Amino acid sequence: MGNKLTTLCTGKDDISVKKLRKNSDAKVSPFNLSPPSRIRKPDETSKLPSLVINPMAAKNWHPDDELVTDERKAFHEFEWDLDELPPNLERLTRPEILHLLHTLLFGGSFQMPIHDILANPPHAKVLDIGCGSGTWIYENAVKYPLSEFHALDNLKTITKEVESLPNVFFETRDILKGLPYPDNHFDAVFQRFLVFGIPKVRWDDTITELIRVTKPGGYIQIVENSMETERTGTNGKILSKALARSSSLRGIDINIAYNIGERMKNLDLEIINEQFRSFPIGWKGKIGEIGLKLIHMSLEMFKPLFLQTLDLTDDEFNCIAEQAITETSQHRTYYNGVSVVGRKKSIVIPYVNMSIDEKIAIYLEGRRDILATLPRKKKSEEFARPTSSLVVNPEAAMKWHPDDELIVDERKKYHAIEDIDVVLPECIDAMNRIEIIHLMHAHAFGRHFHMPIQEVLSIRGAKVLDVGCGLGSWIRDVRKDYPNADYYALDTFKTISAEIEALPNVTFTIGNVVDGLPFPDNHFDAVFQRSLILGIPKEKWDDVISELKRVTKPGGYVEIVEVCMEPERMGINVEILVKALTRAAVAQNVDPEIAFNLKDKMENQGLKIKSETIRSFPVAWNGKIGDLCLKILLLSYEMLKSYVATPLELTCEEFEYIVKQATFEYKQKRSYYNSFAVVGRKELSTQAPNCKILESNTSSNLSADHEVTKKNSEISLESSDDNKEDHKRHFHKVEDSPYLLPADTEEQNRLESQHAVFSHTFGRLFHMPIDDILSDGGRVLDIGCGPGTWSRDIAISYPKTEDIEKSLLDGIEQLPNITFVEANVLEKIPYPDNYFDAVFQRSLISSIPKDKWDNVYKEIFRVTKPGGFVEQVEISNFIRAGPVCTKYFQQMANAMASYGLDMEIEKIPDRMQRAGLYIESENVVSFPVGWGGRLGDINLRNVVNFAISHKSFLTKSFGITGEEYEKIIVDMESEYPAYKTFHNAFAIVGRK
């Protein structure tokens, strides 16, 4: 322990554990919240720098005022004090004392110029983020009763007294997950004391969210304290450095206050004022006594952290803490607070209903005054017009072949290929860009491919082709998981790394897919192609896909992945860059919309579409993946500078200015790009007369051995009388259970299809962070398993995991790691306490009575191990439904209610929390019904089957005949695509 302490201290007075241990027999007074009995006078410290008192700088300090400085920081000395302490000081909480100090020293509870807005109609809307008990919002809501005050915190700590005010509205939400408010909603946003709540890498994202919800012209104020005290004694340094070290390990910057202003400015906020205040501790009269009280409470709050970080006993900590308190008056210790007010810029350019050419013209004209101030280079250094040395158009391109030299301009090397110019250069940046794209796709899609070929790749001798391999990153990572397969890489030039090419089962070939693939027919089990949008001419895509199909074996798969060139939610600067690049791409004979058309083109070439997966890539927001996407774009803009700057007649400086503004817009607008991954299957060329080909309805997660026959997935709407229908369907007969759906083969097929839709849309089988646990052999419970489709896929993916189910498809129960138990979740779950690493439950909202939910979650909580996870997945009602559909589901909800069922999904998190579970995440995806491509078609079949399954029950509840009921189903089936109906699926994860 001595080493730990001495390495944290500085100076000759370093405390050591030897001293502490040596004096351990002496009586150590316990640390308490009362001030020390003796406070040394300032003149007893001879080595302090002389203080420069500025009598003009009272509460309202200005950056131009005279400052007192020490060796590290600037601080403000002031000539005023309180006449007396607040009478209720001893009863104040730590947040209330902080509020008191900041109000006194900054001269008010806020510094935004919004008093007139708050006091006069129409009422203003103000947001307080991290409201705590609501001290700040209470003071202002009472003072300005005409305005609305919205309070937000990740826990409900706001007092009932504050929440009961008529103009106060409270929300529970973690700010790191985004704010639950629309764009441009608040006149003012106030945030304070969240230094320990926001990791350093998430501050820009947080400020971007504040900007998003603030109205143009509105104000944002952020107030933070530096948690590192200044002019600190030996013992104070021990504690200060321990706090800094522990916080740093958790990604927290305790001195973030000093960077707030710069961050707000970089995110394009206009800084209105930035004020600094210093808070004396244990000196400077009454105000110092309040500061001392605050330090007492802070030390007590952080005591467990100090004990752990410094490996101290209680007595040792008490000793250090009391000495640190005494040192504050001796050294005249203080800490700094910072308040920054920014203003969101108003929208001044009327872009509505204008073409991009008009927007660009107005934009550039309005920015000439700014552009004119940029430093200019000599004319010879201006951005060059296209010349024969630049590959910027077909006329300037040389025809490149593998043995030819690369075309070189002053900045980059480019390839020119027959029929098209590949505008991305072969250089270090380009290779880095390709690697980053690979990492982003793997992260966003959660996998390296969507083809259901896991079992095929496990077989020695399986053949896989990667077209446009680049560095070989995709082959490298797939090969790690499937080392038995043979991998073939192809690209127009040799960029594959020597390390990957040297692997024994990797073969690299130079070739251009546009000219045809140098492989025989029916050669590969799987073909993968990604990010060739700029490498294939528009009219050649059909030929390329035909080539991919030709070299694929019958029954094999082809996957093509492309990113849309145009992002969603663009600002004007982003739009300028995107439209210029799109025009350049069209001029180069590229199809900028190929990502949207992949599915149709693959179908037209005879491939049977198995899945179409879409993922969005945020730009400059939402953490690391947003940073990676921004990096790709900046590299691309730099490489393609001539394609943007030349047609707009921009200089280098003007182009760089627009790129910089676009970077801000990506964050403010929360822009994102969509990427499409489409999987097609080459049909078997011949069949035996009685052979049934098994095909999955949707999910790329399911292997061919566990797919459902198309024949069984089809439905019939033939009329039949009610009695005949009852004889056809078989239902559960479980006492006290209101389960209304059948238990027969048709229902099993529907559940299989539903499982595929869930897996496809969520892009995963579960959201619980349990991959490592399952890989090592965990224990999982699937409640309400139905035909066992979810458990089947888990058992296959994680063969070491024991999966226990609570009606299975034939063969699933024979999997070695699946155990089926027949039981009713409404009763006691037949397992001991703390037994499962994870519990999964799906689509039971129409099966569990309202008054039974709490008991069900208590049972689930009981059988889950401490630290284990629980996931509940349910589907919401339909959104954008037509009149027939709306009436049907309203009547259905009423019928369900008569059985004691509660269909309100939003109650699930509260129920889980009441059982003792902590909510880890809430995930939402949307399912189109009858539109949006293959997924919508499959989901439509599932929805119709669901309605048919309820026929016996709902005809009685509605008081109609079977024929009338079937007519309703037919009408709804036509309404879904007409109204673009969809419903949401919620996956809620809790942790014990």
C-alpha positions, 0 to 999 in steps of 0.5 A: 500500500505504501507504493500506491500512496507514495506514487500518487503524492508529490513534494517532500511531504509525501505520506507513506504507509509506513507512517500510517502503520507506525501510528496505527496504535495511536487513536485515530479520530474518525472522519466526520462531516463537521469542520476541523476545530482549528483552521490555520490563518493564511499568514502561517503559510510562507510559500504561497504566492502573493495574491492580486486582489481585483476590487472591480471583479466581484460576482460578474467576472469577465475574461478581460479582468485581472486574474490571479495565477499559480503555476497551473491554472488561472483562478479568480479572486473576489472581494465579497462574501456572505453576511451569514450562512444560510439557516438551513445549511446543515439540512441541504443535500450535496446537489443543493449546496452545489446549486447554492454556490453556483447561483451565488458565484455566477450571479444567478441560476442561469446565464442564458439571455432568456428572461424575457422569453420565460416571463412573457407569452407565448410560453417558452419550453426549457429542458433541464438535463440531469435534473437530480432532485429538481432544485434548479427547475423548481426555482425557475418553474416557480419564478416563470409560471408561464413557461414549460420546464421539462426535466430529464434524468436517468433515475427518478430522483426528482422530488414530488414537490417539484414534479407536482408543479403544473408547468414541470414535466419529468422524463426518465431517460439515459442521455447517452441513448439519445433525448426523447424529444423531436428536433428544434423543440426547446427554446433553452437547454440547461445541463449541469454536473454530469462530469461523472455521467458522460464518458469523454468520448461521448461528450460530442455526441451529447452536445450534438443531441442538445443542439438537435432538440434546441430551436434555431436561435435557442440557447444551450448552457452547460455548467461543470466543475473541475473535480481536481482541486488547486493549491492542494496539500499533500493529503489532498493530492493523494485523494485528488490523484486517486479520483483522477486515476479511477475516473480515467479507467472508466473513461471519465475526464474529471477536467472536462470543464476546461474543454466544454467551450471548445467542444461547443464551438467545434459543433458550430454553436455560437458562444455567447459567454464563457465564465469561470469561477473559483470556489474557495474551500475552508477560507474566505469567510462564509462562502469558504465554509459552504465550500468546505461543507461540500468537500466534506460531503464529497469525500464521504460520497467517494469514500468506497472508491478511495478505499478500493483505489488506495487499498486503505482501511477506514482509519487510514482513510479517515486520517488522510481525509481529516488532514486534507480538510485541515490543509484547505485553509493552510494552502488556500485550496479552491476548485474551478467551475465553468459555465458556457452558453452557446446559441444555435444558429438560425436558418437564414437561407430559404432552400425550400422547393429549390433545386440543388443548383439553386441551393448551391448558387445561393449558398456560395453567394451567401458564403463569399464573404467568409470564403474571401477571408480564407488564406489564399495560396499562389495561383499555381497551387490552386486546385487544378482543372482536369488535364490529361494527367488527371483521371477525372473523365473518360477522355482523360483516362488511360486504359489500364491493364495488370502489367501497365503502370498506374496513372499518376497525378500530383496527389494520388494514383488512379486506375483506369479500367476498360469501360469505366474509370475507377476513381478511387486511387491505389494508395495508403489512404485508399487501403485504410478506407477499404479496411475501415469499410470492412470493419464497419460492415462486420460491426453493423451487420453483426456478421461477415456474411448473410448466406446460410453457409455455416455448415458448408464452410465447415466441410473441407474442400468447400469453395468460396470466391471473394470478388473485388477482394481488396486487401483480403480482409473479408477472407482473412476474418471468415477463414478464422472461423472456417479454416477448412474451406478453400478461398479464392480472391479476385481483384483487378490489381494485386492489393491482397496482403502478402500475409493473406495470400501466403495462407495455404487455402487462399488463392489470388487471381488478377481479373476484372469481373466486368470482363468475365470471371476466369473460373469454370461453371458451377465451381463455387459453393458461395460467392461474395462481392462488396463495395464495387459500385464505382467499379462496374458500369451501369449497363454491366451489372446484369452481366456481372450478376450473371457471371457470379451466378454462372460460377456458383454451384446449383444450390449455392449462394451469391451475396452482394453488398453495396452502400447507397451513395446518398445519405439520409438527413442531409444539411446543405453542405453535405448535399453539395458534396453528395450531389457533386459526387453523384453527378461525377459518378453518373458521368463516369457511367456509374449507377449511384442507385444500384444498392436499391436495385440489387434485389430486382437485378439478382431476381432478373438473373434467375437467383432466388432471393433468400434475404435482403438486409439493410443497416444504417451507418451513422456519420460522426455520431453514435460512438465509434462506428460514427467516427469510423464512417466520418473517417471514411468520408473524409478520406473519400472526399480528399481522394475525390476532390477534383470531382467535387471542386472542379464543376463548382469552380471552388478553390482548395480552401473553399472546398475544405471549408465546405467539407468542414461545415459538412462535418458539423452537419453530419453530427447536427442532422444525425446523418446516416448511410444505408447499406444493403446486403442481398443474398440469392440462391442458385436453383438446383438444375435437376430434381428427382420426380418426387424430391422436395426442395427445402427452402427457408422462408426468410432467415439467413440464420437457418441452415438448409437442414432446418428449413420449412417447406414452402408448401407448408407455409402457404395458407388457404382462405377457403370458406368453411363452417365454424364446426368444420373449422374447429375440427380442423384446428387443435388447441391447448387445453391447459387449466387456467391458461388463456392461450387462444392460438392452436397447437397444430402443424399449421401453427408450428409453420407460422411460428417458424416463419415468425421466428425467421422474420424476427431473426432477419429483422433484428439481425441476431437471435438475441440482444443479451450480451452473452456470446462469451457465456454461451461459447463457454457452455452456459445454461439458457431457458427458452420459455414458451418455446413453441416448435423450438426454432429459437432454441434450435438455432442457439443450440447449433450456434453454441454447441456447448450451451445447454438449452432447456425448453418449456412442443418442438419440431421433429428432430429438435429435441434430439439435439444433444444440448437441448432438454425439453420440459413440459410446464406452465410458466403461470405456475412455479418454474420447475428449476432451482434458484440462480440456475440459468445464465440467460432466460428468453421469452417471446410472443407471450403477451397474448398468453399471460393474464394481466394479474399474472405478469408480476408473478411470472417475472418474479419466477424468472428473476428467481431462476436467473443467476446473479448477473444473468440476463432476461430478454422479452420480445413482443410485437406492438399493434399495427401502425398506419393501419387502414379502417378495416384493420384498425377496427379489427384489432380494436375489437380483438383487443377488447376480446383479449381484455375480456379474457384478462389479457393486457396487450400494452407492451410499454408496461413490460420494462416497469414489470421487469424492474418491479421484479428486481431486474435492471433494464440493460437495453430496449431495442425496436425494429419495424416490420413492414406488412405486405410491402417493402420487398420480400420481408414484407411479403413473408410478414404478410403471410405470417399476419394473415396466418395469425388472423386465421389462427384466431378464427374460432375464438374471434368469430364468437367474440365478434358475433359473425360467421366464418365467411364474414371473418374471412372477408375481413381478412381478405380486406385487411390483406389489401389494406396493408400494402395500400397504407404501408402498414407496419408494426414494431417489435420490442426486445427488452433486456434486463439484468439481475 
